[in-house]
């Protein structure tokens, strides 16, 4: 961009003055100004061509809330110096709140300037970070130019995975090394470990030989059956995130989903994730070796769907085996979800809700959560400030 208005007005006045007054001095002044303009124009054009950028980072894959460092190296490959270069890093604002800091440099011919930027990755996603905005100009301040120097540099930020030790999906049913009073998903041919008797345990589970030795009731914990099936539905309906300006609820939903998936795959339980963004996303896994596919997907998707979760789970029920556990992670339970949940409950499906929200400032969730409780559906309330590991247990 050129300081054209003031410069051209001045240039026109000099031309008029030279024609009206005559003499050598006005024409000399006109000549000097013309030379200045030509030099300014050509020097800025050369700057744009001669300034090169090479960028690199210490990591290309991180987990949310981890730190990464990116290095920008700008090299002036021309004979002319850069009188000034205002450098603005290209780190997206969503990735880091500390992004887009400006630094000013004078760069000599064949000189390189290094810029280091360390930042905390605040939101999951796939980001282009190999981009720097340069604002420069000529030595006289006549011409100002902005341009962007790009290099292929990207970073993937994965949602934070909380290592759950157990997760209650049956009211009294726990996975991991904790106790269980229910018979869901147990393989009675394989004993996992022994534990003390808990009220409500079936006498069929009592290990009588060990009980006799220890003089107290000891029961058997069985391995989780390989036939167990878990379906996790992530509610990414856009309308439910419109007030989530900082993306805190969105991040918590993704972290909750990936932590639940990680837990069940680690236990060898067949798991499936279903959600909608621009299109339907469906990922299936049988063990922890397939966890990476869930992780990659959740790093890249955002809420963009207008399809209600109540419609999704009701439609999916047509193809689900009876007895399948349906886990719904949502920022809001609306009437349509309640209606669909009641239908699925009557059909014999086991439902678990994880409701994520800012419960300290938003009390609108309470009524529908009470309805879920009356329907005897397991419900977890997860505040944006809560530690997932402490709530989902």
Residue pairs with C-beta under 8 A, 6 or more apart in sequence:
1 143
1 144
1 145
1 146
2 142
2 143
2 144
3 141
3 142
3 143
3 144
7 37
7 142
10 33
11 33
11 34
11 37
14 26
14 29
14 30
14 33
15 30
17 26
18 26
18 27
18 29
18 30
36 140
36 142
37 142
39 138
40 137
40 138
40 139
40 140
40 142
40 143
41 138
41 143
43 80
43 138
43 139
44 136
44 137
44 138
44 143
44 145
46 78
46 80
47 78
47 80
47 82
47 136
47 145
48 145
48 147
49 78
50 76
50 77
50 78
50 80
51 74
51 75
51 76
51 77
51 78
51 82
51 85
51 107
51 134
51 136
51 149
52 74
52 75
52 77
52 149
53 72
53 73
53 74
53 75
53 132
53 149
53 150
53 151
54 73
54 75
54 151
55 70
55 71
55 72
55 73
55 129
55 130
55 132
55 151
55 153
56 70
56 71
56 153
57 68
57 69
57 70
57 71
57 129
57 153
57 155
58 68
58 69
58 70
59 66
59 68
59 69
59 155
60 154
60 155
60 156
61 155
61 156
61 158
62 68
62 121
62 155
62 156
62 157
62 158
63 121
63 157
63 158
63 159
63 160
63 161
64 121
64 122
64 123
64 124
64 157
64 158
64 159
64 160
64 251
64 255
65 120
65 121
65 122
65 160
66 120
66 121
67 118
67 119
67 120
67 121
68 118
68 119
68 121
68 155
69 116
69 117
69 118
69 119
70 89
70 91
70 116
70 117
70 119
70 129
70 153
70 155
71 114
71 115
71 116
71 117
72 87
72 89
72 114
72 115
72 116
72 117
72 132
73 112
73 113
73 114
73 115
74 85
74 87
74 105
74 107
74 112
74 113
74 115
74 132
74 134
74 149
75 110
75 111
75 112
75 113
76 82
76 107
76 108
76 109
76 110
76 111
76 112
77 110
78 109
79 109
80 109
81 106
81 107
81 108
81 109
82 105
82 106
82 107
82 136
83 106
83 136
83 137
83 138
83 139
84 104
84 105
84 106
84 136
84 137
85 104
85 105
85 106
85 107
85 113
85 134
85 135
85 136
86 102
86 103
86 104
86 134
86 135
86 136
87 102
87 103
87 104
87 105
87 113
87 115
87 132
87 133
87 134
88 100
88 101
88 102
88 132
88 133
88 134
88 135
89 99
89 100
89 101
89 115
89 117
89 132
90 128
90 129
90 130
90 131
90 132
90 133
90 148
91 99
91 100
91 117
91 119
91 127
91 129
92 99
92 127
92 128
92 129
93 99
93 100
94 122
94 123
94 125
94 127
94 247
95 119
95 121
95 122
95 123
95 125
95 127
95 129
95 155
95 157
96 119
96 120
96 121
96 122
97 122
98 119
98 120
99 119
101 117
103 115
105 113
107 113
121 155
121 157
123 157
123 247
123 251
124 157
124 158
124 159
124 251
124 254
124 298
124 299
125 156
125 157
125 299
125 300
125 302
126 154
126 155
126 156
126 157
126 299
126 300
127 154
127 155
127 156
127 157
128 153
128 154
129 153
129 154
129 155
130 150
130 151
130 152
130 153
130 154
131 148
131 149
131 150
131 151
132 148
132 149
132 150
133 146
133 147
133 148
134 146
134 147
134 148
134 149
135 144
135 145
135 146
136 144
136 145
137 143
137 144
137 145
156 296
156 299
156 300
157 299
158 258
158 295
158 298
158 299
159 251
159 254
159 255
159 257
159 258
159 295
159 298
159 299
160 255
160 258
161 255
161 258
161 259
161 262
161 295
162 255
162 259
162 387
162 388
162 389
162 392
163 259
163 262
163 263
163 389
164 259
164 260
164 262
164 263
164 388
164 389
164 392
164 393
165 176
165 177
165 178
165 389
165 393
166 174
166 175
166 176
166 177
166 178
166 393
167 174
167 175
167 260
167 263
167 264
167 392
167 393
168 174
168 378
168 393
169 230
169 325
169 327
169 350
169 352
169 378
170 182
170 184
170 325
170 350
170 378
171 182
171 378
172 180
172 181
172 182
172 200
173 180
173 181
173 182
173 184
173 185
174 180
175 224
175 263
175 264
175 267
175 269
176 267
177 192
177 193
177 221
179 195
179 198
179 221
180 186
180 221
181 198
181 200
181 201
183 202
184 228
184 350
185 224
185 225
185 227
185 228
185 269
186 222
186 223
186 224
186 225
187 222
187 223
187 224
187 225
187 226
188 222
190 222
190 223
191 220
191 221
191 222
191 223
192 221
192 222
192 223
192 224
193 221
194 207
194 210
194 218
194 219
194 220
194 221
195 218
195 219
195 221
196 216
196 217
196 218
196 219
197 206
197 216
197 217
197 218
197 219
198 219
201 219
205 219
205 220
206 217
206 218
206 219
206 220
207 218
207 219
207 220
210 218
211 217
211 218
224 267
224 268
224 269
226 268
226 269
226 270
227 270
228 269
228 270
228 325
229 269
229 270
229 271
229 272
229 321
229 323
229 324
229 325
230 264
230 269
230 270
230 271
230 272
230 324
230 325
230 327
231 271
231 272
231 273
231 274
231 316
231 320
231 324
231 325
231 326
231 327
232 257
232 260
232 261
232 271
232 272
232 273
232 274
232 327
232 329
233 274
233 275
233 309
233 312
233 313
233 316
233 326
233 327
233 328
233 329
234 253
234 254
234 257
234 273
234 274
234 275
234 329
235 253
235 275
235 309
235 328
235 329
235 330
235 331
235 332
236 253
236 275
236 276
236 277
236 301
236 302
236 303
236 304
236 305
237 276
237 303
237 305
237 306
237 307
237 308
237 309
238 303
238 304
238 305
238 306
239 306
240 303
240 330
240 331
240 332
241 249
241 250
241 303
241 331
244 250
244 331
248 358
248 384
249 331
249 356
249 357
249 358
249 384
250 302
250 303
250 331
252 356
252 382
252 384
252 388
253 329
253 330
253 331
253 356
254 298
255 388
256 329
256 354
256 356
256 382
256 388
256 392
257 273
257 298
257 329
258 294
258 295
258 298
259 388
259 389
259 392
260 327
260 329
260 354
260 392
261 271
261 273
261 285
261 291
261 294
262 288
262 291
262 294
264 271
265 271
265 285
265 286
265 287
265 288
265 290
265 291
265 294
266 288
268 286
268 287
270 284
270 285
270 286
271 284
271 285
271 286
272 282
272 283
272 284
272 285
273 281
273 282
273 283
273 294
273 297
274 280
274 281
274 282
274 312
274 316
275 281
275 301
275 305
276 305
276 307
276 312
277 301
277 302
277 303
277 304
277 305
278 304
278 305
281 297
281 301
283 293
283 294
283 297
284 290
285 291
285 293
285 294
308 334
308 336
308 337
309 328
309 330
309 336
309 337
309 340
310 334
310 336
310 337
310 338
310 339
310 340
310 341
311 336
311 340
313 326
313 328
313 337
313 340
313 341
313 344
314 340
314 343
314 344
317 343
317 344
317 347
317 349
320 326
320 349
322 347
322 348
322 349
323 348
323 349
323 350
324 349
324 350
325 349
325 350
325 351
325 352
326 344
326 349
326 350
326 351
326 352
327 351
327 352
327 353
327 354
328 337
328 341
328 351
328 352
328 353
328 354
329 354
329 356
330 337
330 353
330 354
330 355
330 356
331 355
331 356
331 357
332 355
332 357
332 365
333 353
333 355
333 365
333 368
333 369
333 372
334 368
335 368
338 368
338 371
338 372
341 351
341 353
341 372
341 375
341 377
342 375
344 351
345 351
345 375
345 376
345 377
351 377
351 378
352 377
352 378
352 379
352 380
353 372
353 377
353 378
353 379
353 380
354 379
354 380
354 382
354 392
355 365
355 369
355 379
355 380
355 381
355 382
356 382
356 384
357 365
357 381
357 382
357 383
357 384
358 383
358 384
359 365
359 381
359 383
360 383
360 385
365 381
369 379
369 381
372 379
373 379
380 391
380 392
381 391
382 388
382 391
382 392
